[in-house]
Amino acid sequence: MSVNKNIIIIGGGASGLFAAIKAKENNPQKDVAILEAQSRVGRKLLSSGNGRCNLTNTSCSKKYYHGSFRKFIDIVLGNCSVDRVIKEFMKLGLMTKVEDEGRVYPVSNHAGSVLDVLRFRLDALGVETICDTRVNDIHRQKKGFYITTNNVDYICDKLIVCAGSCASPKLGSDSSVIKILKELGHNVTPLSPALCPIKVKSELLSSLKGVRVEGKVSLLEGENIIKEEYGEIQFADNSLSGICVFNLSSEMKKARKPCIAIDLLPYSDKKYIINILLKHKEIYNNINIENLFTGVFVKKLGMVILKQAQVLPFSRKISSITDDEIERIADVIKDWRFEAQKSNDFSHAQAVSGGIAGSEINPYSMESSIINNLYICGEAIDIDGDCGGFNLQFAFASGIIAGENV
Ligand SMILES: Cc1cc2nc3c(=O)[nH]c(=O)nc-3n(C[C@H](O)[C@H](O)[C@H](O)COP(=O)(O)OP(=O)(O)OC[C@H]3O[C@@H](n4cnc5c(N)ncnc54)[C@H](O)[C@@H]3O)c2cc1C
């Protein structure tokens, strides 16, 4: 059995919900339906921004995005800017506020508010939301598409694919539709996890679990810096985390043998740090070296720095530290190196690097240049953004553009 619709949207996530609203607003007489694999729409949206949904960023520009076809992002953002996305949400009744570094959140501080305004608009417009319906395949017909699902099959004239990629698959997306689009003739650049913790090799990290410190992290290939970021670094059992680390993870694929360097005091040079340590030697000369970093780092971190610099045992008095040891400690503080491991684990990723080649999609309409009447939006495309609202901005903008042009 098959059901006819004029316009079908695959995926009720960030891009799909906006695409459906705009498609129906522009084609009020047509049947518009969303097919969603999960039991409800917008699960990832609800988890976004730690449940607060960082929906866009006022300083959005091309420099915060990565992908093989950079011109694409310029055109999409030019066609549907941050102001436009905020205004579209205002029209739906959502009040927003701007926080640090231009991050935009709902004033309610609840991602549920963002999802609710989208859902209520869909209901008011009469868009059908068909949940528990996983698309298994898409067949091109003379005119339109035949879509097979785990339930009934669907026939439609126009199809908007908003099925995401495979970041955090427990929230819905598993890149299954990207594979279908590949079989239909699209090129797909390799998928790798982005905006995720970076696994590193170090036996010392387990004792730092839960410790957070402000610093600079750099992704290196040999001595060549691929990217560096400032911010709060979080230590975990066998990985480094925090927004600054997340932003490096997207670039891991650029390194053959990636390495992470941490600068724990980025605003002080090595000479200044050596002077501070000499001063500490003078003040605390008669106490154990494990207290050397009093007033600078938490004790746990200080002890690991000493181990890394091989300044042991902890029972030694601070007065016994030699100039050579102080030099080694300063080196660890300024340039602590970790061998990083590339990973294919998407379970903790907030985004995916790679996807349908942007060069095969018209950024003015989001229509595929390979298949007429097929539109592709959001994370399925080979574009990923840094942390800070850039991924949702792209998802909303591409959804709005597709819906308006379908
Ligand atoms: C934990 C977390 C927090 C995040 N926080 C932020 C943030 O604060 N700010 C930000 O900018 N970005 C954030 N992101 C990234 C952002 O959520 C995504 O970039 C964005 O949701 C992508 O939108 P999308 O519409 O392309 O895909 P999705 O939102 O993933 O939606 C795709 C939908 O398609 C459905 N689907 C998939 N396959 C099928 C199929 N075969 N049949 C039917 N339906 C299917 C899925 O169930 C899903 O509902 C976060 C991501 C995660 C995982």
The ligand as a Tripos MOL2 file, in Angstrom:
@<TRIPOS>MOLECULE
LIG
   53    58     1     0     0
SMALL
NO_CHARGES

@<TRIPOS>ATOM
      1 C1         24.1830   16.5720   22.3330 C.3       1 LIG1
      2 C2         24.1990   17.5900   21.2100 C.ar      1 LIG1
      3 C3         24.1460   18.9340   21.5080 C.ar      1 LIG1
      4 C4         24.1740   19.8760   20.4700 C.ar      1 LIG1
      5 N1         24.1000   21.2040   20.7920 N.ar      1 LIG1
      6 C5         24.1140   22.1240   19.7900 C.ar      1 LIG1
      7 C6         23.9490   23.5010   20.0730 C.ar      1 LIG1
      8 O1         23.6870   23.9140   21.2310 O.2       1 LIG1
      9 N2         24.0560   24.3900   19.0310 N.ar      1 LIG1
     10 C7         24.2750   23.9780   17.7370 C.ar      1 LIG1
     11 O2         24.3690   24.8110   16.8390 O.2       1 LIG1
     12 N3         24.3800   22.6710   17.4370 N.ar      1 LIG1
     13 C8         24.2770   21.7390   18.4090 C.ar      1 LIG1
     14 N4         24.3600   20.4040   18.1000 N.ar      1 LIG1
     15 C9         24.3900   20.0240   16.6640 C.3       1 LIG1
     16 C10        22.9800   20.1570   16.0570 C.3       1 LIG1
     17 O3         22.0320   19.5970   16.9370 O.3       1 LIG1
     18 C11        22.9050   19.4700   14.6880 C.3       1 LIG1
     19 O4         23.8760   20.0310   13.8470 O.3       1 LIG1
     20 C12        21.5290   19.6590   14.0610 C.3       1 LIG1
     21 O5         20.5250   19.0920   14.8700 O.3       1 LIG1
     22 C13        21.4640   19.0290   12.6720 C.3       1 LIG1
     23 O6         20.1770   19.2000   12.1820 O.3       1 LIG1
     24 P1         19.5980   18.2200   11.0730 P.3       1 LIG1
     25 O7         18.2000   18.6540   10.8320 O.co2     1 LIG1
     26 O8         20.5120   18.1560    9.9240 O.co2     1 LIG1
     27 O9         19.6270   16.7600   11.7240 O.3       1 LIG1
     28 P2         18.9460   16.2190   13.0520 P.3       1 LIG1
     29 O10        18.5900   17.3190   13.9780 O.co2     1 LIG1
     30 O11        19.8590   15.1410   13.5260 O.co2     1 LIG1
     31 O12        17.5900   15.5850   12.5340 O.3       1 LIG1
     32 C14        17.5510   14.4730   11.6810 C.3       1 LIG1
     33 C15        16.2330   13.7420   11.9080 C.3       1 LIG1
     34 O13        16.0690   12.7540   10.9010 O.3       1 LIG1
     35 C16        15.5970   11.5660   11.4840 C.3       1 LIG1
     36 N5         16.0120   10.4380   10.6360 N.ar      1 LIG1
     37 C17        17.2650    9.9890   10.4160 C.ar      1 LIG1
     38 N6         17.2550    8.9480    9.5650 N.ar      1 LIG1
     39 C18        15.9530    8.7510    9.2160 C.ar      1 LIG1
     40 C19        15.2990    7.8110    8.3690 C.ar      1 LIG1
     41 N7         15.9760    6.8620    7.7040 N.pl3     1 LIG1
     42 N8         13.9460    7.8900    8.2520 N.ar      1 LIG1
     43 C20        13.2370    8.8430    8.9220 C.ar      1 LIG1
     44 N9         13.8090    9.7490    9.7520 N.ar      1 LIG1
     45 C21        15.1590    9.6940    9.8890 C.ar      1 LIG1
     46 C22        16.2410   11.5480   12.8510 C.3       1 LIG1
     47 O14        15.5410   10.7110   13.7540 O.3       1 LIG1
     48 C23        16.1990   13.0150   13.2490 C.3       1 LIG1
     49 O15        15.0210   13.3630   13.9310 O.3       1 LIG1
     50 C24        24.2870   19.4510   19.1080 C.ar      1 LIG1
     51 C25        24.3370   18.0820   18.8250 C.ar      1 LIG1
     52 C26        24.2770   17.1470   19.8570 C.ar      1 LIG1
     53 C27        24.3150   15.6920   19.5200 C.3       1 LIG1
@<TRIPOS>BOND
     1     1     2 1
     2     2     3 ar
     3     2    52 ar
     4     3     4 ar
     5     4     5 ar
     6     4    50 ar
     7     5     6 ar
     8     6     7 ar
     9     6    13 1
    10     7     8 2
    11     7     9 ar
    12     9    10 ar
    13    10    11 2
    14    10    12 ar
    15    12    13 ar
    16    13    14 ar
    17    14    15 1
    18    14    50 ar
    19    15    16 1
    20    16    17 1
    21    16    18 1
    22    18    19 1
    23    18    20 1
    24    20    21 1
    25    20    22 1
    26    22    23 1
    27    23    24 1
    28    24    25 2
    29    24    26 1
    30    24    27 1
    31    27    28 1
    32    28    29 2
    33    28    30 1
    34    28    31 1
    35    31    32 1
    36    32    33 1
    37    33    34 1
    38    33    48 1
    39    34    35 1
    40    35    36 1
    41    35    46 1
    42    36    37 ar
    43    36    45 ar
    44    37    38 ar
    45    38    39 ar
    46    39    40 ar
    47    39    45 ar
    48    40    41 1
    49    40    42 ar
    50    42    43 ar
    51    43    44 ar
    52    44    45 ar
    53    46    47 1
    54    46    48 1
    55    48    49 1
    56    50    51 ar
    57    51    52 ar
    58    52    53 1
@<TRIPOS>SUBSTRUCTURE
     1 LIG1         1 GROUP 0 **** ****
